[in-house]
């Protein structure tokens, strides 16, 4: 009797364990189902039907044809199509989203640095290298600017002395041939000095442009990695608080994606794909490669 009772206890225990495992599997499946339902209903409705877009302005200063830009846009759209196995964006002549390529100081800065053989990419290493160049050029500018200011003062003093000497000789009743030759030699030296100063001044302006271009590109990379921004001359006022390669905007029934700057074709597609994500309703994240 006791043996039968023990067998029933053992059997009851086994039945209880089986029920717990089944309940666990049921709860796990239920949780997975709930997550899938949440994802389904949180997924932007445009995913059910492709969003339409059209190509707007394409600034020729990028050196990119309208067709080439359209091809890049299609590649960016395909980035979103692959994981969902269907198109989320479709080009249409009357598309809801107008995509523009606008040339401004951002791309101008990139082009200037590329013409000087600066390596530009959206990485922390690039940020460090460019910032080092920025600091070196800034130091070079300060030294050259100080020297130029001093030499301009010297030049202005010589001009004042030359004019005073010339006027004094005329008031004394004329200029002898020897004095005339002396004044002409001084004038020639002054003109040579002036030409040198103007050349150095132009060189300094180019240096300032390069430094400002570096600041633009450095700050562009810095915003992706939450790194320190750099400021120089009026660059802070010029840029404000926003340094972006592209921007998605929705105002009422109007939607636009505007691309301002890209280092290469690969980066252009990445920026376009990023802005397409905003068109789907996705928000910014902190991943610099997003």
Secondary structure as UniProt FT lines:
FT   HELIX           2..42
FT   HELIX           45..47
FT   STRAND          51..58
FT   HELIX           60..62
FT   HELIX           66..84
FT   STRAND          89..91
FT   TURN            93..94
FT   STRAND          97..101
FT   HELIX           105..115
FT   TURN            116..117
FT   HELIX           124..171
FT   TURN            172..173
FT   HELIX           177..225
FT   TURN            233..234
FT   HELIX           235..239
FT   TURN            240..241
FT   STRAND          246..251
FT   TURN            252..253
FT   STRAND          254..259
FT   HELIX           265..279
FT   TURN            280..281
FT   TURN            288..289
//
